[in-house]
Amino acid sequence: MKMFRKSKEDLIALKTVYNIPFIVAILSNRGWHALFVYRLSHFFWKIKIPIISMILTRIIHVIYAIDIDFKCKIEGGVIIIHGVGLVIGKGVEVKKGTIIYHQVTLGEKGSGVNDGYPQIGNNVILGSGAKLFGDIHIGNNSVVGPNVVLTRSLEDSKLVKFGFSSYEIKDK
């Protein structure tokens, strides 16, 4: 089943990047727990039992203050660090190898119309407190630094270090 394969990829990523043993992650890593329950919720949504998806999502929201919409798409091999305050909206796509820190928000701009959701490439790092809004694409191997508010796309291998509307984009 795809859900379990992706959850295993998440465990392998934790082991590879942070040397966290599988059993430790399964028993105590809230980021892995949130991803596992997201994957379970996404499965129930796909088989058209959304009430279970909503209940599971709310449980993780209450326990860990992590809000991942069951309609988004997260590939296997993603790592959530701490996770508290994390929000991932329904249209977001996150690719393999991405590391997401706490208090990151991935969502719509909130302009009152469907203005799209961020698409996150492979091997991206989203620093603590980063906010990414709207129909933007973050290129592979890019880094969005802590507390950056981003409303425009990044090419591959870019670094956004700081700022709100005037920010510096550099090659990594």
LOVO-466641 format. One record per residue: x, y, z of N, C-alpha, C, O, CB in turn. Coordinates in pm, whole numbers, padded with zeros to 5 digits, always signed. Glycine has a CB too. Example, Ala and Ser with C-alpha at 12.3 -4.5 7.8 and 13.67 -1.06 7.14 Angstrom:
% residues 2
+01319-00569+00780+01230-00450+00780+01320-00330+00780+01424-00332+00846+01131-00447+00905 +01285-00225+00708+01367-00106+00714+01290+00003+00787+01341+00114+00804+01408-00060+00572 
This chain:
% residues 172
+00084-00118+00000+00000+00000+00000+00089+00124+00000+00185+00133+00076-00096+00000+00122 +00055+00221-00086+00134+00342-00103+00158+00418+00027+00267+00470+00051+00066+00432-00201 +00055+00423+00110+00064+00498+00235+00178+00446+00322+00254+00525+00378-00068+00491+00311 +00191+00315+00334+00295+00257+00418+00433+00273+00354+00533+00291+00424+00265+00109+00444 +00439+00266+00222+00567+00287+00152+00617+00429+00177+00735+00450+00205+00552+00260-00001 +00527+00526+00167+00565+00666+00190+00604+00690+00336+00698+00765+00363+00450+00759+00151 +00534+00627+00428+00570+00640+00570+00708+00580+00596+00785+00633+00676+00463+00571+00659 +00738+00469+00530+00871+00409+00543+00977+00503+00486+01086+00515+00543+00876+00272+00470 +00947+00569+00374+01040+00667+00317+01064+00782+00414+01176+00833+00423+00986+00721+00183 +00960+00824+00487+00976+00928+00589+01071+00880+00699+01158+00956+00744+00838+00967+00650 +01055+00756+00742+01143+00699+00845+01287+00691+00795+01380+00723+00869+01094+00560+00887 +01305+00648+00672+01439+00639+00615+01504+00777+00607+01624+00791+00634+01434+00574+00474 +01427+00879+00572+01480+01016+00567+01525+01060+00706+01632+01119+00719+01373+01114+00512 +01445+01033+00809+01484+01068+00946+01613+00997+00987+01700+01056+01050+01371+01033+01044 +01624+00871+00950+01744+00792+00981+01865+00847+00906+01973+00861+00964+01723+00643+00946 +01847+00877+00779+01957+00923+00694+02006+01062+00735+02126+01084+00748+01914+00924+00548 +01914+01155+00755+01950+01294+00780+01986+01319+00927+02081+01391+00956+01836+01386+00739 +01910+01261+01020+01928+01291+01162+01968+01171+01247+01977+01182+01369+01802+01349+01216 +01991+01057+01184+02030+00934+01253+01932+00895+01364+01973+00850+01471+02170+00950+01311 +01804+00914+01338+01700+00875+01434+01657+00733+01401+01607+00706+01292+01577+00974+01429 +01676+00641+01496+01634+00502+01471+01484+00493+01445+01405+00571+01498+01672+00413+01591 +01446+00395+01363+01305+00378+01326+01215+00369+01449+01112+00436+01455+01288+00254+01241 +01253+00288+01546+01165+00266+01662+01147+00396+01742+01038+00422+01794+01223+00156+01754 +01252+00476+01751+01242+00604+01823+01147+00698+01749+01063+00763+01811+01382+00670+01838 +01159+00704+01617+01070+00789+01538+00925+00744+01551+00836+00825+01572+01112+00789+01390 +00903+00614+01540+00767+00561+01549+00704+00589+01685+00585+00620+01694+00766+00411+01521 +00783+00578+01790+00728+00596+01925+00721+00741+01970+00635+00776+02050+00811+00518+02022 +00811+00827+01919+00818+00959+01983+00832+01080+01891+00833+01192+01941+00930+00960+02074 +00843+01062+01761+00867+01178+01674+00735+01236+01624+00667+01175+01542+00956+01138+01555 +00699+01355+01675+00570+01414+01641+00559+01451+01493+00449+01446+01437+00546+01538+01725 +00669+01486+01429+00666+01513+01286+00629+01390+01207+00548+01395+01115+00800+01567+01240 +00690+01276+01245+00657+01152+01177+00512+01112+01207+00440+01066+01118+00754+01040+01219 +00469+01128+01332+00329+01098+01368+00233+01180+01282+00136+01126+01228+00303+01127+01519 +00261+01309+01269+00173+01397+01190+00168+01352+01044+00061+01349+00983+00221+01543+01198 +00283+01316+00987+00286+01269+00849+00213+01136+00834+00141+01115+00736+00429+01255+00800 +00231+01045+00929+00164+00916+00923+00012+00934+00926-00060+00874+00846+00210+00825+01039 -00036+01017+01018-00181+01040+01028-00231+01115+00905-00342+01089+00858-00215+01118+01158 -00151+01209+00852-00189+01274+00726-00207+01168+00618-00306+01171+00545-00081+01380+00684 -00112+01076+00606-00118+00974+00501-00242+00885+00520-00307+00848+00422+00011+00887+00502 -00273+00852+00642-00393+00774+00672-00519+00855+00635-00611+00802+00574-00396+00734+00822 -00521+00981+00673-00635+01069+00641-00652+01085+00491-00764+01081+00440-00616+01207+00706 -00541+01103+00421-00544+01118+00276-00600+00991+00210-00675+00999+00113-00402+01148+00222 -00562+00875+00263-00613+00747+00213-00766+00741+00228-00836+00707+00134-00548+00628+00289 -00817+00775+00347-00962+00772+00369-01034+00874+00280-01145+00847+00234-00993+00800+00517 -00972+00989+00256-01032+01088+00166-01040+01032+00024-01141+01048-00044-00951+01220+00168 -00933+00966-00020-00932+00909-00156-01038+00800-00175-01092+00785-00284-00793+00852-00187 -01067+00724-00068-01170+00620-00081-01308+00674-00040-01402+00599-00017-01134+00497+00005 -01316+00806-00032-01443+00877-00011-01508+00852+00125-01628+00830+00136-01539+00837-00119 -01423+00855+00230-01473+00853+00368-01412+00974+00439-01329+00958+00529-01436+00716+00442 -01453+01095+00400-01388+01215+00452-01412+01241+00601-01333+01312+00663-01434+01333+00375 -01517+01186+00658-01541+01210+00800-01427+01153+00885-01387+01214+00984-01676+01148+00843 -01374+01037+00847-01260+00979+00919-01137+01068+00898-01060+01090+00991-01232+00833+00870 -01120+01118+00776-01009+01209+00747-01014+01332+00838-00913+01373+00894-01011+01252+00600 -01132+01390+00850-01148+01509+00933-01119+01480+01080-01053+01560+01147-01289+01565+00919 -01166+01368+01129-01144+01332+01270-00996+01310+01297-00942+01363+01395-01223+01206+01306 -00928+01233+01212-00785+01206+01231-00703+01335+01225-00612+01354+01305-00735+01107+01125 -00737+01421+01131-00665+01548+01117-00681+01633+01242-00586+01695+01289-00715+01624+00993 -00803+01637+01297-00827+01717+01418-00752+01660+01538-00707+01736+01623-00977+01722+01449 -00739+01530+01547-00665+01469+01659-00520+01519+01660-00469+01559+01764-00668+01313+01648 -00455+01516+01544-00317+01565+01536-00311+01715+01563-00216+01764+01624-00256+01533+01398 -00412+01787+01517-00416+01931+01542-00422+01959+01692-00351+02046+01742-00538+01995+01471 -00506+01887+01763-00521+01908+01908-00396+01861+01983-00348+01931+02072-00645+01834+01960 -00343+01745+01949-00229+01689+02023-00101+01768+01997-00029+01801+02091-00207+01543+01984 -00072+01800+01870+00057+01859+01835+00051+02001+01779+00156+02060+01752+00124+01772+01736 -00067+02058+01761-00082+02190+01698-00021+02191+01558+00042+02288+01516-00016+02300+01785 -00041+02080+01486+00003+02067+01347-00122+02048+01263-00203+01959+01290+00104+01946+01329 -00139+02133+01160-00260+02130+01078-00222+02101+00932-00185+02191+00858-00337+02264+01088 -00231+01974+00894-00203+01933+00757-00335+01890+00695-00397+01793+00740-00095+01817+00751 -00378+01960+00591-00503+01925+00525-00489+01791+00455-00390+01766+00386-00545+02035+00425 -00588+01705+00472-00582+01571+00414-00593+01570+00262-00575+01466+00200-00692+01486+00473 -00623+01686+00200-00633+01693+00054-00502+01734-00013-00490+01726-00135-00742+01791+00016 -00404+01779+00064-00277+01818+00004-00201+01693-00043-00245+01581-00017-00190+01900+00104 -00088+01713-00110-00010+01600-00161+00133+01610-00107+00206+01703-00140-00010+01596-00317 +00170+01513-00024+00305+01510+00032+00369+01378-00005+00320+01271+00032+00302+01530+00188 +00480+01385-00079+00551+01263-00118+00620+01202+00004+00635+01266+00108+00654+01294-00229 +00662+01077-00011+00741+01011+00093+00879+01073+00103+00927+01134+00008+00751+00862+00066 +00942+01056+00219+01077+01108+00238+01081+01252+00283+01183+01320+00267+01152+01095+00113 +00971+01301+00340+00963+01438+00392+00987+01432+00543+00949+01335+00609+00823+01504+00360 +01051+01536+00596+01079+01543+00740+01014+01670+00796+01028+01778+00739+01233+01542+00768 +00944+01654+00908+00892+01768+00983+00971+01775+01113+00974+01679+01190+00735+01756+01010 +01034+01889+01137+01112+01910+01259+01026+01990+01356+00981+02100+01323+01247+01984+01228 +01005+01939+01473+00921+01997+01579+00775+02004+01535+00690+01937+01594+00971+02138+01617 +00744+02083+01434+00611+02083+01374+00509+02174+01438+00412+02211+01372+00558+01948+01375 +00526+02210+01562+00425+02290+01632+00398+02418+01552+00491+02489+01515+00471+02324+01777 +00271+02446+01527+00230+02564+01454+00236+02549+01303+00211+02646+01230+00315+02678+01494 +00268+02431+01254+00276+02405+01110+00137+02402+01049+00046+02340+01103+00350+02272+01082 +00120+02470+00933-00006+02469+00859+00026+02440+00713+00105+02510+00651-00083+02604+00875 -00038+02334+00658-00023+02300+00517-00163+02292+00458-00242+02206+00497+00057+02165+00497 -00193+02381+00362-00326+02391+00303-00357+02282+00202-00269+02206+00161-00341+02522+00238 -00483+02276+00164-00536+02165+00084-00476+02151-00055-00473+02040-00107-00681+02180+00071 -00430+02256-00117-00377+02247-00253-00225+02240-00261-00169+02242-00371-00424+02363-00332 -00160+02233-00149-00013+02231-00144+00040+02096-00193-00021+01992-00169+00037+02260+00000 +00154+02101-00262+00227+01979-00299+00369+01992-00246+00436+02093-00266+00226+01957-00454 +00415+01886-00177+00549+01884-00119+00621+01760-00173+00571+01649-00161+00545+01884+00038 +00738+01782-00231+00815+01673-00292+00914+01611-00193+00941+01665-00085+00889+01723-00415 +00967+01498-00233+01060+01417-00155+01183+01497-00111+01232+01584-00183+01105+01296-00237 +01230+01465+00010+01353+01525+00061+01336+01661+00126+01434+01719+00172+01449+01537-00049 +01215+01711+00130+01190+01842+00190+01194+01832+00343+01146+01735+00401+01054+01899+00144 +01253+01933+00405+01257+01943+00551+01179+02068+00589+01207+02178+00540+01406+01949+00606 +01080+02050+00676+00992+02160+00716+01004+02180+00867+00980+02088+00945+00843+02131+00676 +01042+02300+00907+01054+02333+01048+00922+02386+01104+00825+02403+01030+01166+02436+01069 +00919+02411+01233+00797+02453+01301+00751+02593+01257+00830+02675+01210+00818+02451+01451 +00624+02616+01275+00555+02742+01246+00560+02783+01099+00546+02901+01068+00613+02851+01330 +00580+02688+01010+00574+02716+00867+00428+02715+00824+00350+02632+00870+00658+02611+00785 +00391+02808+00736+00258+02811+00677+00270+02804+00526+00344+02881+00465+00181+02939+00720 +00197+02710+00466+00191+02694+00321+00044+02705+00283-00034+02614+00311+00254+02556+00272 +00005+02815+00220-00137+02832+00193-00169+02937+00089-00080+02989+00020-00207+02865+00317 -00297+02969+00078-00346+03073-00013-00307+03210+00041-00275+03226+00159-00500+03063-00031 -00311+03309-00048-00284+03446-00005-00398+03502+00079-00377+03591+00161-00261+03535-00126 -00519+03450+00059-00633+03500+00135-00694+03624+00074-00748+03708+00145-00592+03529+00275 -00685+03635-00057-00736+03753-00126-00886+03745-00154-00943+03835-00216-00661+03773-00255 -00950+03637-00108-01093+03623-00131-01126+03541-00254-01242+03505-00275-01156+03757-00142 -01028+03510-00335-01047+03424-00452-00948+03308-00440-00850+03317-00366-01027+03504-00586 -00973+03202-00513-00880+03090-00511-00752+03133-00581-00744+03130-00704-00941+02963-00578 -00653+03172-00503-00530+03222-00561-00418+03119-00561-00301+03155-00578-00486+03345-00487 -00452+02993-00542-00354+02886-00553-00274+02860-00427-00284+02932-00328-00262+02915-00664 -00196+02754-00434-00116+02708-00322+00027+02684-00364+00053+02659-00482-00176+02580-00262 +00121+02692-00271+00261+02666-00303+00286+02521-00347+00222+02428-00300+00347+02698-00184 +00381+02506-00438+00430+02376-00484+00577+02373-00445+00656+02456-00491+00409+02354-00641 +00613+02278-00360+00749+02272-00306+00826+02162-00377+00780+02048-00382+00746+02248-00152 +00943+02195-00431+01024+02099-00506+01096+01999-00417+01072+01993-00296+01125+02173-00589 +01184+01921-00477+01262+01820-00405+01374+01885-00324+01434+01984-00366+01321+01719-00504 +01400+01828-00206+01515+01866-00122+01516+02014-00084+01621+02078-00084+01643+01833-00195 +01400+02067-00052+01386+02206-00011+01389+02211+00141+01341+02119+00208+01253+02270-00066 +01445+02318+00196+01441+02342+00341+01356+02465+00365+01381+02571+00307+01585+02360+00401 +01254+02450+00450+01166+02561+00488+01193+02593+00634+01153+02518+00723+01013+02526+00464 +01261+02705+00659+01303+02743+00793+01187+02779+00885+01076+02807+00839+01397+02857+00786 +01215+02778+01014+01115+02808+01116+01043+02938+01087+01106+03041+01064+01180+02814+01254 +00911+02933+01089+00831+03054+01074+00815+03103+00931+00754+03207+00909+00890+03160+01153 +00868+03031+00833+00852+03073+00693+00705+03068+00655+00632+02978+00696+00937+02983+00598 +00662+03165+00576+00524+03173+00528+00528+03183+00377+00585+03277+00322+00448+03296+00591 +00467+03086+00308+00464+03084+00162+00319+03085+00119+00241+02998+00158+00540+02959+00105 +00283+03185+00038+00144+03204+00002+00124+03212-00148+00206+03269-00220+00091+03329+00067 +00013+03154-00195-00030+03167-00333+00027+03062-00425+00093+02968-00383+00007+03301-00384 -00001+03081-00552+00039+02988-00657+00185+03010-00693+00216+03072-00795-00052+03003-00782 +00274+02960-00609+00418+02977-00631+00484+02840-00634+00431+02742-00582+00481+03066-00520 +00601+02834-00697+00679+02710-00703+00816+02737-00642+00884+02833-00678+00692+02658-00850 +00854+02652-00549+00987+02661-00488+01073+02554-00553+01044+02435-00541+00982+02644-00331 +01177+02596-00623+01260+02505-00700+01337+02406-00615+01358+02428-00496+01356+02583-00782 +01377+02297-00677+01455+02192-00610+01579+02250-00544+01642+02343-00595+01494+02083-00711 +01614+02193-00428+01738+02226-00356+01744+02371-00309+01853+02424-00288+01857+02198-00443 +01630+02436-00293+01627+02574-00245+01609+02577-00094+01566+02479-00033+01514+02652-00314 +01643+02691-00035+01628+02712+00109+01551+02841+00130+01588+02946+00078+01767+02716+00181 +01443+02832+00208+01368+02950+00250+01399+02967+00398+01362+02884+00480+01212+02935+00222 +01465+03075+00431+01514+03097+00567+01404+03122+00668+01287+03136+00632+01607+03212+00568 +01442+03128+00795+01345+03151+00902+01272+03284+00886+01332+03386+00851+01414+03146+01037 +01143+03281+00912+01057+03400+00917+01045+03476+00785+01004+03592+00785+01109+03493+01021 +01078+03414+00675+01063+03476+00544+00917+03463+00501+00857+03356+00516+01159+03411+00439 +00861+03570+00447+00728+03566+00387+00750+03573+00236+00807+03669+00185+00636+03685+00438 +00705+03469+00166+00735+03455+00024+00606+03443-00056+00521+03359-00027+00826+03333-00001 +00593+03529-00157+00474+03526-00242+00512+03516-00390+00429+03540-00477+00388+03651-00218 +00636+03482-00417+00678+03461-00556+00765+03337-00566+00824+03293-00467+00753+03584-00610 +00771+03281-00684+00841+03155-00706+00992+03171-00697+01047+03280-00713+00805+03098-00842 +01058+03059-00670+01204+03053-00668+01249+02949-00768+01188+02843-00780+01258+03021-00527 +01357+02978-00838+01418+02879-00927+01491+02776-00841+01500+02790-00719+01516+02948-01028 +01544+02672-00905+01622+02570-00836+01744+02632-00768+01803+02729-00816+01666+02460-00934 +01781+02572-00654+01906+02604-00582+01918+02751-00542+02025+02811-00556+02024+02566-00667 +01811+02809-00494+01813+02948-00447+01802+02952-00296+01751+02859-00233+01699+03030-00511 +01850+03061-00239+01846+03084-00096+01777+03217-00071+01818+03320-00125+01988+03082-00035 +01672+03215+00012+01606+03338+00055+01639+03352+00202+01597+03270+00283+01449+03337+00029 +01714+03457+00237+01768+03468+00372+01680+03541+00470+01670+03501+00586+01898+03535+00367 +01615+03647+00428+01543+03728+00525+01442+03817+00457+01441+03831+00335+01640+03813+00606 +01355+03876+00538+01273+03984+00489+01126+03952+00468+01082+03838+00479+01327+04031+00364 +01053+04057+00439+00910+04044+00411+00888+04068+00263+00880+03972+00186+00826+04144+00496 +00879+04192+00219+00855+04216+00078+00985+04245+00003+00993+04222-00117+00758+04332+00061 +01085+04295+00073+01215+04314+00007+01309+04209+00065+01357+04221+00177+01272+04462+00028 +01334+04108-00012+01420+04001+00036+01529+03973-00066+01519+04008-00183+01339+03874+00063 +01631+03911-00017+01747+03883-00099+01743+03738-00144+01727+03647-00063+01878+03913-00023 +01756+03717-00274+01761+03581-00328+01902+03560-00382+01952+03639-00462+01653+03558-00441 +01965+03453-00336+02102+03424-00378+02109+03280-00428+02025+03196-00395+02203+03446-00262 +02210+03254-00509+02242+03115-00541+02300+03054-00415+02371+03119-00339+02343+03103-00663 +02267+02927-00395+02317+02859-00275+02466+02839-00282+02525+02784-00189+02249+02726-00256 
